[in-house]
Amino acid sequence: MRVQLLPSSFEENGGASTKQHLTCLIVDDRIAFDAGSLAMASSPVQKRQVRDVVLSHAHLDHIAGLPLFIDDLFSTLTEPIRIHATSEVIEVLENDIFNWSVYPRFSELCNENGPVMSYLPFKLGVEFMVGHLTIRAVTVNHRVPSSGFVVSDGLTAFAMSGDTAAMEDFWRAVNEASILSAVMVECAFPDELRELAAASHHLTPSGLELEIAKCERTECTFYVLNLKPMYREQTIKQIMALNIENLTVLDVGRVYDW
């Protein structure tokens, strides 16, 4: 699988930054996991091919680019953008985003080819197919209903926690997976902001160390993402000081082959 964390911030010269404000991962240029910067940073190939979006939860940094992505493609779509999410997340989207007050309710709209958006709810703990991928969604520990995922194409697999604090179901799924090449785990704040991290249900480097200790696998690499941009350098320094083998920070914009 080819996995890319899309850029979501800018340097002073207007170029893409290594800092991450929004979350959107693209698998094989076809399937998006979350949609924070989907409209703004996806390539022309990705815009032509991505028709499935899998959402972990409905916080703005994970969905901000979704309305704009559908809006941009509205007249050219020959099939709907399929939103895969739990019923709780779909309810938030319909009530608070696609409600005609914030943005049009695309689930009610069609172009000359038919509907432009559809919802496909998934259940936690039950495997489901999205394109060529088999996905298992599991509960994680965030302030709102949220999912982590174990994703496989039949040849390899990776896991991603999404936004979370300490969790159990996710690591159970990771440890049970038959194959696994990579695990992506969030780490939002430095240890000095552990109280803020606890209140918002995020991890710090100290918490990350405790989480990785729950993983029983030895063959996979751990990648850290969702570092808050204001504290990125400080958080990375503390992560590296953990001296955990096979632990690194996921590079924004880089395409990983697993």
C-alpha positions, -999 to 999 in steps of 0.1 A, spaced: 0 0 0 10 36 -7 1 59 22 5 97 22 -3 123 50 -14 153 30 1 187 38 -21 211 57 0 241 65 22 266 48 57 282 52 63 319 49 71 315 12 38 298 5 52 263 2 39 233 21 50 231 57 60 200 78 35 212 104 2 194 106 -30 215 113 -54 190 96 -55 153 91 -60 135 58 -43 103 48 -46 89 12 -41 52 5 -31 42 -30 -43 76 -44 -79 62 -41 -92 61 -5 -91 90 20 -89 84 58 -103 117 72 -106 148 51 -90 177 69 -70 189 39 -86 167 12 -98 196 -10 -67 218 -5 -38 194 -8 -49 164 -29 -32 159 -62 -50 160 -96 -48 122 -97 -62 120 -62 -91 144 -71 -99 122 -100 -98 89 -81 -108 94 -45 -145 86 -42 -144 70 -7 -137 89 25 -135 70 58 -139 93 88 -126 86 123 -147 113 139 -162 147 132 -139 172 147 -131 201 123 -94 192 117 -106 159 103 -135 170 81 -127 206 71 -118 197 35 -148 174 29 -174 200 20 -150 218 -3 -139 186 -20 -175 177 -29 -182 213 -39 -151 214 -62 -161 182 -80 -199 186 -80 -205 190 -117 -180 164 -128 -189 135 -105 -201 104 -123 -206 86 -89 -212 99 -54 -185 107 -29 -191 78 -4 -187 88 33 -179 58 55 -185 67 92 -204 56 123 -240 66 127 -229 91 154 -205 109 130 -230 109 102 -255 125 125 -231 153 133 -223 159 96 -260 162 88 -269 183 118 -239 206 120 -221 208 87 -243 197 57 -274 215 72 -279 243 46 -268 269 72 -231 260 73 -230 242 39 -254 226 14 -268 192 23 -251 173 -5 -269 141 5 -300 157 -10 -284 170 -42 -277 155 -76 -259 165 -107 -268 153 -142 -253 119 -134 -271 113 -101 -264 118 -64 -231 135 -55 -227 122 -19 -239 91 0 -234 78 35 -223 42 42 -224 36 80 -200 11 95 -201 -6 129 -172 -8 154 -155 -42 155 -171 -54 122 -149 -56 91 -161 -38 60 -148 -33 25 -139 0 9 -127 -5 -26 -98 -29 -24 -93 -25 13 -106 -45 43 -111 -22 73 -118 -30 109 -129 0 130 -123 0 167 -131 23 196 -105 47 208 -105 72 236 -114 107 225 -138 134 237 -163 125 210 -172 91 194 -141 82 175 -126 52 157 -92 38 150 -86 15 121 -68 -16 110 -65 -15 72 -54 -44 49 -51 -49 12 -46 -87 16 -9 -84 13 0 -60 40 -17 -39 67 -13 -9 89 -32 5 119 -40 41 127 -53 54 161 -68 86 151 -71 111 179 -70 94 213 -58 91 248 -50 58 265 -68 29 248 -73 -8 249 -95 -20 220 -71 -5 195 -41 -24 208 -62 -56 211 -69 -53 173 -33 -45 165 -21 -75 184 -47 -98 168 -39 -87 132 -25 -115 111 -1 -91 92 10 -56 101 37 -33 87 31 0 105 12 15 134 3 52 133 -3 68 168 -11 103 177 9 125 201 -6 160 202 11 178 231 44 179 250 46 166 285 44 201 299 8 203 287 -3 169 301 -33 185 318 -45 200 285 -39 167 268 -59 148 295 -88 173 292 -90 170 254 -82 132 254 -49 134 235 -15 118 242 19 133 253 52 116 248 50 100 282 15 87 274 27 75 240 55 54 257 28 37 278 7 30 248 34 15 226 43 -8 255 9 -24 250 19 -36 215 30 -72 214 43 -71 179 80 -67 170 79 -65 132 62 -31 126 73 5 127 56 31 148 48 64 132 37 95 152 13 120 138 -11 148 149 15 168 166 1 202 174 20 227 152 27 252 180 46 226 200 59 204 172 97 207 178 93 204 216 71 173 212 94 157 187 124 162 210 106 145 238 95 116 215 130 110 203 143 111 239 121 80 246 147 60 226 120 35 214 132 13 186 113 16 153 96 49 165 96 79 142 75 109 132 54 105 100 66 129 74 40 152 59 37 148 22 59 118 19 46 87 2 52 55 23 52 21 6 42 -7 31 
